[in-house]
Amino acid sequence: MRELILLRHAHAEPAAPGQADLDRPLSAEGLAEAEAAGRWLAENRLVPDCVLCSPARRARETLEAVLGAIGYVDQRIEPSIFEATPGALISLADTHAQSERLLMVGHNPGFEQLTALMHSGQTGEYRGMPPAGIAVLTLPVGAALEPGVAQLSAFWWP
């Protein structure tokens, strides 16, 4: 893997009474954010080889909007992304090390902590990945996925 791209889902509607968190849809604002994220990825030629997406409706809808801008790519729903720790996310990404550019669509706090861990080697109190935020982590060719190995080559949000 040369690049790991983390895309936090866009703004979602609050849960309706009795609605499971997994079933929350994007808000109108969130749909516009997700479309903007897709345009940014396309404009910066950051089309992934493979996408792993949380099963949460808001993450799947974010991915659908992104695919509208970048076109179809190999994609998989990955249940382990929902509520994942940075360590679990690293393990998941490592199983797709053959991808030159892997996009993961998911949630905080796992994504913002993973960004900090891969870049600086620690998570600390890092809080800084807004809805529809994108972190592009560049990895040395052949490097193992471990804390501090990546360069944060781009960070974007709507």
LINWOWO-V375377 format. One record per pair of residues at least 6 apart in sequence whose C-alpha atoms are under 8 Angstrom apart, sorted by the first residue. I is the first residue (numbers start at 1). J is the second residue. D is the distance in Angstrom with one decimal. If there is no record, write none. Layout:
# LINWOWO-V375377
i->I j->J d->D
i->I j->J d->D
This chain:
# LINWOWO-V375377
i->1 j->96 d->7.6
i->1 j->97 d->4.8
i->1 j->98 d->5.8
i->1 j->99 d->5.1
i->1 j->100 d->4.4
i->1 j->101 d->6.0
i->1 j->102 d->7.2
i->1 j->139 d->7.1
i->1 j->141 d->7.0
i->1 j->142 d->7.5
i->2 j->99 d->7.7
i->2 j->100 d->5.0
i->2 j->101 d->5.9
i->2 j->138 d->5.9
i->2 j->139 d->5.2
i->2 j->140 d->6.6
i->2 j->141 d->6.0
i->3 j->100 d->6.4
i->3 j->101 d->4.7
i->3 j->102 d->6.4
i->3 j->136 d->6.8
i->3 j->137 d->5.6
i->3 j->138 d->4.6
i->3 j->139 d->5.9
i->4 j->101 d->5.9
i->4 j->102 d->5.0
i->4 j->103 d->6.1
i->4 j->104 d->7.7
i->4 j->136 d->6.0
i->4 j->137 d->5.1
i->4 j->138 d->6.5
i->4 j->139 d->7.7
i->5 j->101 d->7.3
i->5 j->102 d->6.1
i->5 j->103 d->4.6
i->5 j->104 d->6.2
i->5 j->134 d->6.9
i->5 j->135 d->5.7
i->5 j->136 d->4.5
i->5 j->137 d->6.1
i->6 j->103 d->5.9
i->6 j->104 d->5.1
i->6 j->105 d->6.2
i->6 j->106 d->7.6
i->6 j->111 d->6.7
i->6 j->115 d->7.9
i->6 j->134 d->5.6
i->6 j->135 d->5.2
i->6 j->136 d->6.5
i->7 j->103 d->7.2
i->7 j->104 d->6.1
i->7 j->105 d->4.8
i->7 j->106 d->6.4
i->7 j->111 d->7.9
i->7 j->132 d->6.2
i->7 j->133 d->5.8
i->7 j->134 d->4.6
i->7 j->135 d->6.7
i->8 j->59 d->7.7
i->8 j->105 d->5.8
i->8 j->106 d->5.1
i->8 j->107 d->5.3
i->8 j->108 d->7.0
i->8 j->111 d->6.9
i->8 j->129 d->7.3
i->8 j->130 d->7.3
i->8 j->131 d->5.7
i->8 j->132 d->5.0
i->8 j->133 d->5.5
i->8 j->134 d->6.6
i->9 j->34 d->7.6
i->9 j->58 d->6.3
i->9 j->59 d->4.9
i->9 j->62 d->5.7
i->9 j->105 d->6.4
i->9 j->106 d->5.7
i->9 j->107 d->6.3
i->9 j->131 d->5.7
i->9 j->132 d->5.1
i->9 j->133 d->7.7
i->10 j->26 d->6.7
i->10 j->30 d->4.6
i->10 j->31 d->7.0
i->10 j->33 d->6.0
i->10 j->34 d->5.8
i->10 j->58 d->7.1
i->10 j->59 d->7.4
i->10 j->62 d->6.1
i->10 j->131 d->4.5
i->10 j->132 d->4.2
i->10 j->133 d->7.8
i->11 j->26 d->5.9
i->11 j->27 d->6.0
i->11 j->29 d->6.6
i->11 j->30 d->4.2
i->11 j->31 d->7.7
i->11 j->33 d->7.7
i->11 j->58 d->7.9
i->11 j->131 d->5.5
i->11 j->132 d->7.3
i->12 j->24 d->6.4
i->12 j->25 d->5.6
i->12 j->26 d->4.0
i->12 j->27 d->4.9
i->12 j->30 d->6.1
i->12 j->58 d->6.1
i->13 j->24 d->6.0
i->13 j->25 d->5.8
i->13 j->26 d->5.7
i->13 j->27 d->5.0
i->14 j->24 d->6.8
i->15 j->21 d->6.4
i->15 j->23 d->8.0
i->15 j->24 d->5.8
i->21 j->56 d->7.7
i->22 j->55 d->7.2
i->22 j->56 d->4.4
i->22 j->57 d->6.0
i->22 j->58 d->7.8
i->23 j->56 d->6.3
i->23 j->57 d->5.2
i->23 j->58 d->7.4
i->24 j->56 d->7.4
i->24 j->57 d->5.9
i->24 j->58 d->6.0
i->25 j->57 d->5.6
i->25 j->58 d->4.8
i->25 j->61 d->7.3
i->26 j->57 d->7.8
i->26 j->58 d->5.1
i->26 j->61 d->6.7
i->26 j->62 d->7.5
i->30 j->62 d->7.8
i->30 j->131 d->7.9
i->30 j->132 d->7.7
i->31 j->61 d->7.8
i->31 j->62 d->6.9
i->31 j->65 d->7.0
i->33 j->131 d->8.0
i->33 j->132 d->6.0
i->33 j->158 d->5.9
i->34 j->62 d->5.2
i->34 j->63 d->7.5
i->34 j->65 d->5.7
i->34 j->66 d->6.0
i->34 j->132 d->6.0
i->35 j->62 d->7.8
i->35 j->65 d->5.1
i->35 j->66 d->5.7
i->35 j->68 d->7.6
i->35 j->69 d->7.1
i->36 j->66 d->7.9
i->36 j->158 d->6.7
i->37 j->66 d->6.4
i->37 j->132 d->6.5
i->37 j->133 d->7.7
i->37 j->134 d->7.6
i->37 j->157 d->7.4
i->37 j->158 d->7.1
i->38 j->65 d->6.8
i->38 j->66 d->3.9
i->38 j->67 d->6.7
i->38 j->68 d->7.3
i->38 j->69 d->5.1
i->38 j->70 d->6.2
i->39 j->66 d->7.4
i->39 j->69 d->5.5
i->39 j->70 d->7.3
i->41 j->47 d->6.4
i->41 j->70 d->7.2
i->42 j->69 d->6.5
i->42 j->70 d->5.3
i->46 j->101 d->7.9
i->47 j->70 d->6.3
i->47 j->101 d->7.6
i->48 j->73 d->7.1
i->48 j->100 d->7.8
i->48 j->101 d->4.9
i->48 j->102 d->5.5
i->48 j->103 d->5.9
i->49 j->73 d->6.4
i->49 j->74 d->6.6
i->49 j->99 d->6.1
i->49 j->100 d->6.6
i->49 j->101 d->5.5
i->49 j->102 d->6.1
i->49 j->103 d->7.9
i->50 j->73 d->6.2
i->50 j->74 d->4.9
i->50 j->75 d->5.7
i->50 j->99 d->6.7
i->50 j->101 d->7.0
i->50 j->102 d->5.3
i->50 j->103 d->6.3
i->51 j->73 d->7.2
i->51 j->74 d->6.2
i->51 j->75 d->4.5
i->51 j->76 d->6.2
i->51 j->102 d->6.0
i->51 j->103 d->4.7
i->51 j->104 d->5.7
i->51 j->105 d->7.5
i->52 j->75 d->5.9
i->52 j->76 d->5.0
i->52 j->77 d->5.9
i->52 j->78 d->5.9
i->52 j->102 d->7.8
i->52 j->103 d->6.3
i->52 j->104 d->4.8
i->52 j->105 d->6.3
i->53 j->59 d->6.7
i->53 j->60 d->6.6
i->53 j->63 d->7.5
i->53 j->75 d->7.4
i->53 j->76 d->6.2
i->53 j->77 d->4.8
i->53 j->78 d->5.5
i->53 j->79 d->7.9
i->53 j->81 d->7.1
i->53 j->104 d->5.8
i->53 j->105 d->4.7
i->53 j->106 d->6.3
i->54 j->60 d->6.9
i->54 j->77 d->5.8
i->54 j->78 d->5.4
i->54 j->79 d->5.7
i->54 j->80 d->7.3
i->54 j->81 d->5.1
i->54 j->82 d->5.5
i->54 j->105 d->6.2
i->54 j->106 d->5.3
i->55 j->77 d->5.7
i->55 j->78 d->6.4
i->55 j->79 d->5.5
i->55 j->81 d->7.9
i->55 j->82 d->7.0
i->56 j->82 d->7.1
i->59 j->105 d->6.2
i->59 j->106 d->5.9
i->59 j->107 d->8.0
i->62 j->105 d->7.9
i->62 j->132 d->7.9
i->63 j->105 d->7.0
i->67 j->73 d->7.7
i->80 j->88 d->7.8
i->81 j->89 d->6.8
i->81 j->106 d->6.2
i->81 j->107 d->7.7
i->82 j->106 d->6.7
i->82 j->107 d->6.8
i->83 j->107 d->7.1
i->83 j->108 d->7.9
i->83 j->110 d->7.0
i->84 j->110 d->5.8
i->85 j->110 d->5.2
i->85 j->114 d->8.0
i->86 j->110 d->5.3
i->86 j->111 d->7.1
i->86 j->113 d->6.2
i->86 j->114 d->4.7
i->86 j->117 d->7.7
i->87 j->114 d->7.8
i->89 j->110 d->7.7
i->89 j->114 d->7.4
i->90 j->114 d->7.7
i->90 j->145 d->6.7
i->90 j->146 d->7.7
i->93 j->102 d->7.7
i->94 j->145 d->6.6
i->96 j->102 d->7.6
i->108 j->129 d->7.5
i->109 j->127 d->7.9
i->111 j->129 d->7.6
i->112 j->126 d->7.0
i->112 j->127 d->6.5
i->112 j->128 d->6.5
i->112 j->129 d->5.5
i->113 j->123 d->5.1
i->113 j->126 d->6.5
i->113 j->127 d->7.7
i->114 j->123 d->7.2
i->115 j->135 d->6.9
i->115 j->137 d->7.5
i->115 j->152 d->7.8
i->116 j->122 d->6.2
i->116 j->123 d->5.3
i->116 j->126 d->6.8
i->117 j->123 d->5.1
i->117 j->147 d->5.2
i->117 j->148 d->6.2
i->118 j->137 d->7.8
i->118 j->145 d->7.8
i->118 j->146 d->6.5
i->118 j->147 d->4.6
i->118 j->148 d->4.7
i->118 j->149 d->5.8
i->118 j->150 d->5.4
i->118 j->151 d->7.9
i->119 j->137 d->7.6
i->119 j->147 d->7.0
i->119 j->148 d->4.8
i->119 j->149 d->6.4
i->119 j->150 d->4.9
i->119 j->151 d->5.6
i->119 j->152 d->6.1
i->120 j->147 d->7.1
i->120 j->148 d->4.8
i->121 j->147 d->4.3
i->121 j->148 d->3.9
i->121 j->149 d->7.6
i->122 j->147 d->7.0
i->122 j->148 d->7.6
i->129 j->157 d->8.0
i->130 j->157 d->6.7
i->131 j->157 d->7.5
i->132 j->157 d->6.1
i->132 j->158 d->6.8
i->133 j->155 d->7.4
i->133 j->156 d->5.7
i->133 j->157 d->4.2
i->133 j->158 d->7.0
i->134 j->154 d->7.8
i->134 j->155 d->5.6
i->134 j->156 d->5.2
i->134 j->157 d->6.2
i->135 j->152 d->7.0
i->135 j->153 d->7.9
i->135 j->154 d->6.0
i->135 j->155 d->4.6
i->135 j->156 d->6.7
i->136 j->152 d->5.9
i->136 j->153 d->5.6
i->136 j->154 d->5.0
i->136 j->155 d->6.3
i->137 j->150 d->5.7
i->137 j->151 d->5.5
i->137 j->152 d->4.7
i->137 j->153 d->5.8
i->137 j->154 d->7.3
i->138 j->150 d->5.4
i->138 j->151 d->5.1
i->138 j->152 d->6.4
i->138 j->153 d->6.1
i->139 j->149 d->6.6
i->139 j->150 d->4.8
i->139 j->151 d->6.6
i->140 j->149 d->7.6
i->140 j->150 d->7.3
i->143 j->149 d->7.5
